Amino acid sequence: MRSAVLYVLVLTAVTAVWGWTFVVVKDSIASYPVATFLALRFGLAVLVLLLLSRRLPSRRALLRGSVIGLAVAAGYAFQTYGLKGTAPGTAGLITGLFVVFTPVIDHFFGAKIAPRTAVAVAVALIGTGLLAGGDPSVNVGLSDLLMLLGAVAFAVQVVLLSHRGPGIRSMDLAFLQMAVCFVVFTAAGAPSIAPPTGVVWFGVVITGVFASALAFPLQAWAQTKMSATRAALIMAMEPAWALLFAVLLAGQHLNLVQGLGAVLLLGAVVGHEALPQLAAARRSSA
């Protein structure tokens, strides 16, 4: 039971870091090429992971991790380009829809959707809708569509990690995901190499070290201990974190409708995770 709580806490911390980076990345790419920024981010992540791991991934991990890395690269490409035309809080809300796509994609891998999970997903979807719908600045356009495609890609990553990740070192999985992203974005950003400013370097360090090199191994480690749908529900807190940091750091305002959406979203996550733990505690004490 303590281990299960630890996995939840780890993923919650990861989502908080990712929620913060919506504001950081928005500032970094305001006047800097997206692909070049992402190449620097993931290049730094690869270097940090090499220092932490001190060994290259196994052959067994190579294929699985590389495939997952393609999903990550697609997700960050769609998300970061979409962020150029979307407020950071709104971007986080749309990205949070990956929690809805995950059970659908996981169903094709043979997973069944439990009734309580279906209810939690439905409540999370309603909460996300209220969060986005309560923002008067939301106008559905190309940027929103890119964010939506990014959410689909991240859902694929969550499912692949749960099904292809067990048995492989979390550090290897993280390294390969970062390496694939570095190769993809270096190829895409090479023609537009520009000297980074202080703001850009700050964004590169925060996203490269904390949101990538440290967060991805923790995500891989925790997620291989649980189902894809359960992991997605925990990580559904990311849009709430993104909105919180957007309010505190970027001046976005949280109105009553958005507040209700945040409560529903967090309630879905906490309820889904707490009920089984309470049931197990009652059975053990009976």
FIKOLPA-465303 format. One record per atom (N, C-alpha, C): atom name; x negated, y negated, z; residue in one letter. Coordinates in steps of 0.001 Angstrom, whole numbers, m for minus. Atoms other than C-alpha are relative to their C-alpha. Example, Ala and Ser with C-alpha at 12.3 -4.5 7.8 and 13.67 -1.06 7.14 Angstrom:
N_m890_1190_0_a
CA_m12300_4500_7800_a
C_m900_m1200_0_a
N_820_1190_m60_s
CA_m13670_1060_7140_s
C_770_m1090_730_s
! end
This chain:
N_m838_1206_0_m
CA_0_0_0_m
C_m872_m1256_0_m
N_895_1145_m34_r
CA_m2860_m2365_847_r
C_m661_m218_m1356_r
N_619_122_1323_s
CA_m4470_m1609_m2514_s
C_954_m662_m977_s
N_m996_587_900_a
CA_m1236_m2468_m4338_a
C_120_m1498_233_a
N_m76_1431_m327_v
CA_m1057_m5806_m2514_v
C_m1236_m727_m525_v
N_1233_611_482_l
CA_m4695_m6501_m3411_l
C_55_m242_m1501_l
N_m105_160_1455_y
CA_m4035_m5914_m7127_y
C_913_m1172_m354_y
N_m939_1103_242_v
CA_m1084_m8318_m6979_v
C_m668_m1343_285_v
N_674_1248_m366_l
CA_m3152_m10991_m5212_l
C_m1055_m388_m1027_l
N_1026_270_998_v
CA_m5970_m10662_m7748_v
C_627_m581_m1264_v
N_m648_498_1215_l
CA_m3638_m11100_m10726_l
C_634_m1369_229_l
N_m575_1308_m316_t
CA_m1913_m14005_m8975_t
C_m1065_m1092_m56_t
N_1101_964_47_a
CA_m5263_m15773_m8524_a
C_m434_m270_m1438_a
N_370_154_1406_v
CA_m6104_m15149_m12178_v
C_987_m905_m722_v
N_m1011_827_668_t
CA_m2813_m16676_m13316_t
C_m95_m1457_440_t
N_149_1375_m474_a
CA_m3448_m19744_m11148_a
C_m1130_m706_m752_a
N_1119_574_756_v
CA_m6806_m20327_m12849_v
C_423_m289_m1433_v
N_m443_199_1381_w
CA_m5263_m19849_m16295_w
C_1008_m1142_m97_w
N_m952_1104_15_g
CA_m2435_m22239_m15399_g
C_m692_m1345_41_g
N_771_1247_m99_w
CA_m4964_m24931_m14477_w
C_m663_m343_m1323_w
N_772_275_1212_t
CA_m6861_m24535_m17739_t
C_832_m595_m1138_t
N_m795_659_1043_f
CA_m3915_m25735_m19845_f
C_m294_m1496_m9_f
N_324_1421_m94_v
CA_m4670_m29234_m18577_v
C_m1440_m239_m432_v
N_1419_152_322_v
CA_m8446_m28764_m18884_v
C_m238_88_m1505_v
N_198_m193_1441_v
CA_m8284_m27470_m22465_v
C_636_m1133_m797_v
N_m674_1111_686_k
CA_m5807_m30161_m23522_k
C_m905_m1222_m65_k
N_919_1143_m23_d
CA_m8289_m32834_m22458_d
C_m1230_259_m882_d
N_1235_m323_726_s
CA_m11243_m31005_m24064_s
C_163_m81_m1512_s
N_m191_m58_1451_i
CA_m9731_m30609_m27533_i
C_683_m1242_m553_i
N_m660_1228_464_a
CA_m8211_m34081_m27694_a
C_m742_m606_m1182_a
N_782_558_1111_s
CA_m11064_m35169_m29969_s
C_m1169_908_m353_s
N_1071_m960_278_y
CA_m13108_m31996_m30437_y
C_590_1194_m743_y
N_m533_m1116_792_p
CA_m12713_m29115_m32955_p
C_370_1202_873_p
N_m499_m1110_m810_v
CA_m10668_m26255_m31508_v
C_m888_1236_m106_v
N_788_m1223_192_a
CA_m12655_m23389_m33035_a
C_m1379_m121_622_a
N_1326_205_m584_t
CA_m15986_m24886_m31936_t
C_72_50_1525_t
N_m193_m59_m1452_f
CA_m14688_m25390_m28393_f
C_151_1445_467_f
N_m217_m1398_m378_l
CA_m13504_m21768_m28264_l
C_m1263_829_m166_l
N_1265_m713_183_a
CA_m16831_m20535_m29648_a
C_m939_m268_1176_a
N_835_337_m1150_l
CA_m18694_m22402_m26875_l
C_530_671_1266_l
N_m621_m614_m1184_r
CA_m16234_m21130_m24265_r
C_m348_1473_108_r
N_203_m1434_m59_f
CA_m16546_m17483_m25176_f
C_m1470_380_m114_f
N_1438_m230_3_g
CA_m20266_m17739_m25897_g
C_m558_m63_1414_g
N_421_112_m1393_l
CA_m20819_m18913_m22323_l
C_505_1198_799_l
N_m563_m1153_m711_a
CA_m18521_m16139_m21074_a
C_m822_1261_m258_a
N_814_m1169_346_v
CA_m20587_m13513_m22915_v
C_m1319_m25_764_v
N_1269_115_m715_l
CA_m23819_m14816_m21367_l
C_168_306_1485_l
N_m243_m241_m1432_v
CA_m22363_m14815_m17844_v
C_270_1481_256_v
N_m310_m1415_m187_l
CA_m20974_m11294_m18267_l
C_m1231_885_m187_l
N_1248_m750_171_l
CA_m24341_m10043_m19534_l
C_m854_m78_1265_l
N_765_173_m1236_l
CA_m26011_m11471_m16418_l
C_622_798_1148_l
N_m683_m717_m1078_l
CA_m23374_m9915_m14145_l
C_m81_1514_m188_l
N_m42_m1440_269_s
CA_m23248_m6521_m15841_s
C_m1383_621_m115_s
N_1382_m454_202_r
CA_m26931_m6167_m16822_r
C_m87_1297_m819_r
N_45_m1139_916_r
CA_m26025_m3457_m19332_r
C_1069_m177_m1061_r
N_m969_93_1089_l
CA_m24218_m3118_m22640_l
C_1095_1035_180_l
N_m1109_m947_m130_p
CA_m20832_m1376_m22917_p
C_m326_1353_m637_p
N_175_m1337_555_s
CA_m20646_2341_m23649_s
C_650_92_m1374_s
N_m615_m201_1312_r
CA_m19745_3668_m27087_r
C_1498_235_125_r
N_m1420_m282_m214_r
CA_m16436_4883_m25691_r
C_804_m1286_183_r
N_m699_1256_m247_a
CA_m15561_1375_m24597_a
C_18_m900_m1221_a
N_187_920_1115_l
CA_m16682_m242_m27855_l
C_1252_m154_m846_l
N_m1159_75_889_l
CA_m13703_637_m30045_l
C_1219_m546_723_l
N_m1193_435_m730_r
CA_m11020_187_m27403_r
C_m86_m1476_377_r
N_147_1392_m411_g
CA_m12402_m3077_m26083_g
C_30_m966_m1161_g
N_13_872_1180_s
CA_m12924_m4506_m29562_s
C_1404_m229_m540_s
N_m1384_139_471_v
CA_m9316_m3820_m30566_v
C_773_m947_911_v
N_m660_908_m943_i
CA_m8057_m5507_m27395_i
C_m508_m1424_m207_i
N_582_1311_234_g
CA_m10441_m8373_m28155_g
C_631_m736_m1169_g
N_m670_637_1139_l
CA_m8739_m9011_m31484_l
C_1328_m617_424_l
N_m1265_552_m511_a
CA_m5429_m9489_m29658_a
C_m262_m1255_815_a
N_355_1176_m805_v
CA_m7122_m11907_m27249_v
C_m381_m1171_m898_v
N_410_1063_928_a
CA_m8709_m13877_m30099_a
C_1212_m618_m683_a
N_m1223_515_634_a
CA_m5344_m14171_m31852_a
C_797_m845_981_a
N_m756_739_m1003_g
CA_m3688_m15268_m28631_g
C_m582_m1376_265_g
N_624_1292_m293_y
CA_m6216_m18020_m27919_y
C_m28_m918_m1222_y
N_m65_833_1198_a
CA_m6262_m19200_m31521_a
C_1355_m681_m97_a
N_m1353_563_78_f
CA_m2484_m19658_m31590_f
C_245_m978_1145_f
N_m268_822_m1178_q
CA_m2361_m21053_m28059_q
C_m739_m1333_m39_q
N_799_1221_m67_t
CA_m5187_m23583_m28368_t
C_349_m966_m1126_t
N_m439_893_1082_y
CA_m4179_m24925_m31775_y
C_1385_m567_312_y
N_m1321_483_m379_g
CA_m610_m25158_m30491_g
C_m63_m1054_1093_g
N_132_931_m1121_l
CA_m1797_m27024_m27394_l
C_m330_m1412_m468_l
N_322_1334_513_k
CA_m3011_m29911_m29572_k
C_1256_m854_m158_k
N_m1226_758_216_g
CA_605_m30880_m30231_g
C_1066_243_1045_g
N_m959_m329_m1050_t
CA_2253_m29716_m26993_t
C_m540_m426_1349_t
N_413_368_m1354_a
CA_2163_m30999_m23412_a
C_m472_1244_739_a
N_556_m1182_m651_p
CA_131_m28699_m21128_p
C_1013_809_799_p
N_m1013_m730_m761_g
CA_3053_m27837_m18862_g
C_931_772_m909_g
N_m882_m650_967_t
CA_5293_m27045_m21828_t
C_m696_1179_m666_t
N_767_m1084_613_a
CA_2543_m24965_m23415_a
C_m53_1215_917_a
N_23_m1097_m952_g
CA_2289_m22907_m20247_g
C_1332_707_88_g
N_m1332_m597_m77_l
CA_6029_m22352_m20192_l
C_264_921_m1180_l
N_m223_m821_1191_i
CA_6162_m21063_m23756_i
C_m891_1239_38_i
N_898_m1150_m120_t
CA_3127_m18848_m23168_t
C_556_1023_968_t
N_m578_m904_m997_g
CA_4954_m17384_m20164_g
C_1024_962_m560_g
N_m964_m921_607_l
CA_7416_m15746_m22547_l
C_m616_1349_m338_l
N_609_m1301_266_f
CA_4856_m12968_m23009_f
C_556_1069_943_f
N_m567_m966_m938_v
CA_6497_m11375_m19970_v
C_1235_677_m580_v
N_m1176_m579_642_v
CA_9590_m10813_m22100_v
C_m408_939_m1128_v
N_450_m826_1121_f
CA_7686_m9422_m25068_f
C_m698_1278_457_f
N_782_m1144_m448_t
CA_5579_m7022_m22985_t
C_816_1289_141_t
N_m760_m1250_m107_p
CA_8300_m4478_m22043_p
C_478_515_m1352_p
N_m450_m409_1334_v
CA_9528_m4468_m25639_v
C_m1119_714_m745_v
N_1155_m617_662_i
CA_6060_m3732_m27022_i
C_m389_1293_701_i
N_378_m1186_m771_d
CA_5340_m1266_m24218_d
C_966_1161_m257_d
N_m998_m1037_302_h
CA_8517_609_m25133_h
C_m450_870_m1170_h
N_492_m750_1156_f
CA_6851_1636_m28405_f
C_m1150_934_379_f
N_1036_m889_m503_f
CA_4117_3287_m26308_f
C_596_1077_914_f
N_m667_m1044_m775_g
CA_6697_5473_m24586_g
C_417_m399_1392_g
N_m361_429_m1346_a
CA_7261_3396_m21454_a
C_1502_m254_95_a
N_m1417_254_m242_k
CA_10747_3258_m19962_k
C_152_m1257_848_k
N_m259_1226_m746_i
CA_12212_61_m18619_i
C_947_317_1154_i
N_m808_m273_m1176_a
CA_13469_554_m15048_a
C_1061_m1083_171_a
N_m1062_1003_m182_p
CA_16741_m1192_m14084_p
C_m476_m1257_730_p
N_447_1181_m740_r
CA_15044_m3453_m11527_r
C_m968_m846_m833_r
N_900_726_885_t
CA_12416_m4356_m14116_t
C_788_m797_m1025_t
N_m845_697_978_a
CA_15103_m5228_m16664_a
C_625_m1248_622_a
N_m596_1145_m691_v
CA_16787_m7483_m14095_v
C_m1051_m1090_228_v
N_1063_966_m264_a
CA_13477_m9113_m13168_a
C_m414_m732_m1276_a
N_358_614_1278_v
CA_12610_m9720_m16820_v
C_1062_m1006_m428_v
N_m1096_898_376_a
CA_16039_m11241_m17445_a
C_m39_m1288_822_a
N_76_1176_m864_v
CA_15703_m13565_m14448_v
C_m1208_m852_m361_v
N_1203_744_397_a
CA_12156_m14498_m15497_a
C_236_m759_m1293_a
N_m307_665_1266_l
CA_13421_m15313_m18992_l
C_887_m1216_230_l
N_m876_1128_m314_i
CA_16200_m17501_m17585_i
C_m795_m1118_663_i
N_821_997_m681_g
CA_13702_m19224_m15314_g
C_m909_m741_m953_g
N_875_637_984_t
CA_11307_m19866_m18165_t
C_796_m936_m903_t
N_m857_842_831_g
CA_14170_m21208_m20278_g
C_382_m1300_700_g
N_m335_1207_m754_l
CA_15180_m23616_m17523_l
C_m1213_m911_143_l
N_1213_798_m95_l
CA_11594_m24736_m17092_l
C_m247_m789_m1278_l
N_217_667_1281_a
CA_11281_m25517_m20788_a
C_1169_m909_m367_a
N_m1182_773_359_g
CA_14847_m26718_m21268_g
C_169_m1251_820_g
N_m90_1184_m840_g
CA_14499_m29163_m18415_g
C_m994_m1074_m352_g
N_1011_975_433_d
CA_11672_m30945_m20189_d
C_518_m758_m1216_d
N_m549_761_1126_p
CA_13077_m33737_m22375_p
C_m983_m204_m1140_p
N_1000_196_1057_s
CA_9804_m33862_m24328_s
C_m113_1212_m914_s
N_120_m1212_796_v
CA_10294_m30348_m25718_v
C_751_m149_m1320_v
N_m590_m12_1330_n
CA_10921_m30408_m29464_n
C_m605_1181_m754_n
N_497_m1196_658_v
CA_10682_m27106_m31284_v
C_m628_m378_m1337_v
N_703_305_1224_g
CA_8088_m27461_m34040_g
C_m1109_996_m228_g
N_1100_m894_326_l
CA_4910_m25938_m35455_l
C_m823_359_1232_l
N_796_m272_m1197_s
CA_3011_m26292_m32170_s
C_692_1007_906_s
N_m747_m943_m836_d
CA_5764_m24489_m30275_d
C_2_1396_m615_d
N_34_m1293_674_l
CA_5813_m21736_m32884_l
C_m1352_672_195_l
N_1336_m549_m235_l
CA_2052_m21295_m32527_l
C_m123_527_1428_l
N_28_m454_m1389_m
CA_2441_m21063_m28741_m
C_777_1305_155_m
N_m819_m1211_m73_l
CA_5154_m18444_m29218_l
C_m750_1204_m571_l
N_804_m1078_584_l
CA_2916_m16364_m31497_l
C_m1140_387_948_l
N_1026_m295_m991_g
CA_210_m16665_m28865_g
C_542_868_1124_g
N_m620_m813_m1051_a
CA_2610_m15255_m26270_a
C_154_1449_m448_a
N_m113_m1360_536_v
CA_3239_m12238_m28517_v
C_m1360_695_21_v
N_1347_m586_22_a
CA_m510_m11672_m28922_a
C_m461_369_1404_a
N_400_m304_m1366_f
CA_m1086_m11839_m25172_f
C_797_1180_568_f
N_m781_m1170_m412_a
CA_1733_m9346_m24630_a
C_m629_1278_m543_a
N_698_m1150_585_v
CA_m70_m6974_m26988_v
C_m1247_322_807_v
N_1195_m225_m810_q
CA_m3247_m7466_m24960_q
C_339_686_1315_q
N_m405_m590_m1278_v
CA_m1431_m6638_m21700_v
C_317_1480_m168_v
N_m378_m1388_246_v
CA_m3_m3441_m23176_v
C_m1232_848_m321_v
N_1199_m757_378_l
CA_m3300_m2346_m24729_l
C_m918_230_1200_l
N_825_m166_m1189_l
CA_m5159_m2930_m21459_l
C_529_1122_882_l
N_m590_m1023_m861_s
CA_m2724_m717_m19574_s
C_m124_1396_m589_s
N_17_m1317_643_h
CA_m2820_2088_m22135_h
C_m1391_428_m462_h
N_1320_m330_509_r
CA_m6390_1898_m23444_r
C_m1126_m324_990_r
N_1022_420_m936_g
CA_m8197_419_m20452_g
C_m413_1002_1066_g
N_389_m935_m1061_p
CA_m8079_3170_m17781_p
C_m1154_912_m400_p
N_1154_m841_277_g
CA_m11335_5081_m17531_g
C_m1193_m758_m548_g
N_1088_833_537_i
CA_m13434_2196_m18895_i
C_m305_m1098_1013_i
N_400_1047_m935_r
CA_m15411_m230_m16739_r
C_660_m1326_m357_r
N_m660_1282_238_s
CA_m13523_m3488_m16309_s
C_m974_m1027_m556_s
N_1002_928_513_m
CA_m16755_m5374_m16963_m
C_m244_221_m1488_m
N_181_m309_1424_d
CA_m17175_m3556_m20297_d
C_1173_m525_m821_d
N_m1185_483_710_l
CA_m13605_m4353_m21313_l
C_m28_m1519_m140_l
N_55_1465_38_a
CA_m14047_m8010_m20417_a
C_m1074_m473_m968_a
N_1097_406_873_f
CA_m17398_m8271_m22201_f
C_386_144_m1471_f
N_m355_m240_1397_l
CA_m16054_m6780_m25425_l
C_1087_m962_m470_l
N_m1023_977_365_q
CA_m12980_m9034_m25400_q
C_m632_m1369_m258_q
N_662_1290_150_m
CA_m15177_m12094_m24925_m
C_m913_m12_m1236_m
N_916_m74_1140_a
CA_m17702_m10903_m27533_a
C_747_m106_m1324_a
N_m795_74_1222_v
CA_m15030_m10396_m30190_v
C_490_m1434_m218_v
N_m451_1388_112_c
CA_m13616_m13861_m29464_c
C_m1144_m914_m435_c
N_1152_825_354_f
CA_m17103_m15388_m29679_f
C_m335_142_m1483_f
N_324_m230_1411_v
CA_m17758_m13792_m33080_v
C_1046_m650_m902_v
N_m1090_540_820_v
CA_m14349_m14796_m34467_v
C_m58_m1524_m50_v
N_m59_1461_m41_f
CA_m14485_m18409_m33317_f
C_m1311_m663_m442_f
N_1251_536_544_t
CA_m18155_m18895_m34185_t
C_74_m45_m1517_t
N_m164_m30_1454_a
CA_m17371_m17851_m37752_a
C_948_m1103_m464_a
N_m989_1007_387_a
CA_m14373_m20196_m37812_a
C_m474_m1425_291_a
N_394_1344_m411_g
CA_m16077_m23128_m36079_g
C_m1343_m462_m503_g
N_1344_362_476_a
CA_m19504_m23065_m37735_a
C_m25_m1244_m880_a
N_57_1191_868_p
CA_m18625_m25682_m40402_p
C_248_m1314_736_p
N_m372_1243_m691_s
CA_m17486_m28179_m37755_s
C_m745_m165_1316_s
N_797_134_m1217_i
CA_m20288_m28033_m35188_i
C_m198_m1488_314_i
N_134_1397_m430_a
CA_m20305_m31284_m33202_a
C_m554_m11_1414_a
N_547_70_m1352_p
CA_m22199_m32392_m30070_p
C_1102_m215_1032_p
N_m1064_132_m1007_p
CA_m19944_m31869_m27019_p
C_m217_m1214_903_p
N_46_1092_m978_t
CA_m19118_m34769_m24709_t
C_40_608_1404_t
N_m72_m481_m1372_g
CA_m19081_m34539_m20922_g
C_1313_692_305_g
N_m1310_m607_m217_v
CA_m15355_m33784_m20927_v
C_59_1387_m628_v
N_0_m1290_685_v
CA_m15858_m30974_m23429_v
C_m844_1024_760_v
N_855_m914_m756_w
CA_m18735_m29450_m21447_w
C_686_453_1286_w
N_m752_m368_m1207_f
CA_m16581_m29540_m18313_f
C_1024_1082_m330_f
N_m989_m991_422_g
CA_m13843_m27676_m20171_g
C_m629_1327_m360_g
N_701_m1233_387_v
CA_m16326_m25161_m21577_v
C_m413_792_1236_v
N_455_m688_m1219_v
CA_m17736_m24372_m18121_v
C_1173_582_778_v
N_m1147_m476_m762_i
CA_m14358_m24100_m16407_i
C_653_1195_m690_i
N_m677_m1092_714_t
CA_m12803_m21935_m19116_t
C_m934_1170_m286_t
N_931_m1071_332_g
CA_m15956_m19997_m20010_g
C_m387_845_1192_g
N_439_m735_m1195_v
CA_m17014_m19078_m16477_v
C_1185_512_811_v
N_m1067_m382_m931_f
CA_m13896_m19101_m14298_f
C_1195_661_m685_f
N_m1195_m531_656_a
CA_m11046_m18481_m16768_a
C_m298_1161_m933_a
N_348_m1086_924_s
CA_m12978_m15972_m18900_s
C_m932_1024_646_s
N_1007_m948_m496_a
CA_m16152_m14399_m17468_a
C_389_613_1342_a
N_m417_m529_m1295_l
CA_m14681_m14002_m13972_l
C_1427_518_m25_l
N_m1410_m377_m22_a
CA_m10942_m13821_m14651_a
C_296_1277_m784_a
N_m312_m1163_830_f
CA_m10976_m11206_m17416_f
C_m429_1325_632_f
N_312_m1255_m695_p
CA_m12897_m8523_m15456_p
C_972_293_1136_p
N_m961_m197_m1079_l
CA_m10551_m9077_m12514_l
C_1352_460_m552_l
N_m1249_m420_619_q
CA_m7529_m8810_m14809_q
C_m81_1451_m454_q
N_154_m1370_494_a
CA_m8863_m5631_m16432_a
C_m33_1002_1149_a
N_101_m887_m1156_w
CA_m9692_m4096_m13042_w
C_1359_221_654_w
N_m1288_m111_m677_a
CA_m6315_m4864_m11477_a
C_1051_635_m897_a
N_m1077_m458_872_q
CA_m4223_m4119_m14532_q
C_m83_1483_m323_q
N_107_m1439_255_t
CA_m5619_m621_m15089_t
C_556_817_1158_t
N_m572_m683_m1151_k
CA_m4090_214_m11690_k
C_1523_m87_15_k
N_m1455_166_11_m
CA_m519_m656_m12713_m
C_519_24_m1425_m
N_m607_m43_1327_s
CA_1925_m537_m15605_s
C_m97_m1359_m678_s
N_67_1245_759_a
CA_1912_m3136_m18369_a
C_1125_m951_398_a
N_m1145_837_m335_t
CA_5388_m4383_m17446_t
C_m159_m642_1369_t
N_210_547_m1339_r
CA_4524_m4802_m13769_r
C_m1050_m1102_m31_r
N_1047_1013_113_a
CA_1342_m6681_m14643_a
C_539_m1259_m653_a
N_m557_1158_698_a
CA_3253_m8936_m17030_a
C_895_m818_912_a
N_m883_717_m915_l
CA_5787_m9808_m14343_l
C_m795_m815_1012_l
N_846_757_m926_i
CA_3038_m10820_m11932_i
C_m593_m1205_m715_i
N_636_1085_749_m
CA_1321_m12881_m14616_m
C_1012_m995_m552_m
N_m1021_969_403_a
CA_4646_m14545_m15386_a
C_m42_m1251_854_a
N_160_1205_m824_m
CA_3686_m16958_m12621_m
C_m892_m1037_m670_m
N_892_941_691_e
CA_1210_m18536_m15050_e
C_707_m1275_m443_e
N_m655_1256_394_p
CA_3781_m20991_m16489_p
C_346_m894_1176_p
N_m279_816_m1180_a
CA_4733_m22097_m12980_a
C_m1262_m723_463_a
N_1272_640_m341_w
CA_1058_m22751_m12192_w
C_m337_m1100_m1015_w
N_311_982_1041_a
CA_630_m24531_m15523_a
C_810_m1274_194_a
N_m856_1161_m212_l
CA_3575_m26797_m14786_l
C_m423_m768_1245_l
N_439_652_m1228_l
CA_2351_m27488_m11264_l
C_m1231_m866_m248_l
N_1220_767_271_f
CA_m1104_m28555_m12466_f
C_261_m1140_m985_f
N_m343_1073_934_a
CA_455_m30553_m15307_a
C_630_m1171_744_a
N_m621_1047_m810_v
CA_2506_m32461_m12736_v
C_m1056_m732_831_v
N_994_591_m897_l
CA_m449_m33011_m10389_l
C_m1117_m721_m742_l
N_1195_514_680_l
CA_m3172_m33702_m12962_l
C_273_m759_m1294_l
N_m257_614_1301_a
CA_m1511_m34764_m16207_a
C_1212_m924_m2_a
N_m1088_963_m96_g
CA_1430_m36828_m14966_g
C_1353_468_m501_g
N_m1333_m482_359_q
CA_4267_m34573_m16133_q
C_891_3_1235_q
N_m939_84_m1114_h
CA_7416_m34766_m14015_h
C_850_1262_78_h
N_m821_m1188_m251_l
CA_9273_m31831_m12466_l
C_1376_m453_470_l
N_m1344_400_m386_n
CA_13011_m32443_m12465_n
C_740_1169_665_n
N_m786_m994_m744_l
CA_15793_m30498_m10737_l
C_157_1298_m795_l
N_m175_m1192_831_v
CA_16370_m28123_m13665_v
C_m1293_813_m53_v
N_1286_m695_28_q
CA_12666_m27279_m13920_q
C_m304_639_1346_q
N_207_m556_m1333_g
CA_12515_m26779_m10161_g
C_778_1288_187_g
N_m818_m1206_m76_l
CA_15361_m24271_m10372_l
C_m617_1127_m825_l
N_644_m1003_843_g
CA_13585_m22499_m13221_g
C_m1216_604_669_g
N_1188_m495_m700_a
CA_10382_m22243_m11186_a
C_385_938_1128_a
N_m467_m855_m1099_v
CA_12296_m20782_m8237_v
C_458_1360_m534_v
N_m464_m1260_586_l
CA_13971_m18163_m10463_l
C_m1170_842_m495_l
N_1150_m721_540_l
CA_10694_m17253_m12137_l
C_m809_647_1112_l
N_768_m541_m1108_l
CA_8800_m16831_m8897_l
C_812_1030_778_l
N_m864_m967_m686_g
CA_11789_m15063_m7317_g
C_35_1338_m720_g
N_13_m1243_780_a
CA_11811_m12520_m10149_a
C_m1273_789_242_a
N_1299_m659_m199_v
CA_8133_m11786_m9668_v
C_m106_566_1415_v
N_114_m426_m1395_v
CA_8201_m11639_m5868_v
C_984_1121_305_v
N_m1006_m1034_m244_g
CA_11423_m9622_m5817_g
C_m383_1332_m611_g
N_398_m1231_685_h
CA_10148_m7096_m8325_h
C_m1138_692_736_h
N_1148_m585_m687_e
CA_6949_m6589_m6344_e
C_304_356_1442_e
N_m250_m204_m1428_a
CA_8373_m6804_m2815_a
C_944_1162_277_a
N_m994_m1039_m267_l
CA_11323_m4421_m3116_l
C_m596_1399_114_l
N_598_m1333_m141_p
CA_9274_m1262_m3804_p
C_m855_131_1253_p
N_838_m39_m1190_q
CA_6868_m2163_m1000_q
C_846_126_1259_q
N_m897_m88_m1159_l
CA_9729_m2669_1474_l
C_627_1389_97_l
N_m581_m1337_19_a
CA_11335_616_393_a
C_m998_1042_486_a
N_1050_m936_m424_a
CA_8030_2454_867_a
C_m261_m121_1479_a
N_222_205_m1435_a
CA_7569_908_4308_a
C_1115_618_834_a
N_m1122_m592_m724_r
CA_11041_2005_5375_r
C_m83_1520_13_r
N_106_m1452_64_r
CA_10446_5555_4182_r
C_m1098_528_929_r
N_1104_m440_m852_s
CA_7138_5778_6031_s
C_307_m129_1486_s
N_m346_195_m1397_s
CA_8676_4484_9266_s
C_1180_843_444_s
N_m1184_m798_m329_a
CA_11736_6740_9050_a
C_m403_1342_620_a
! end
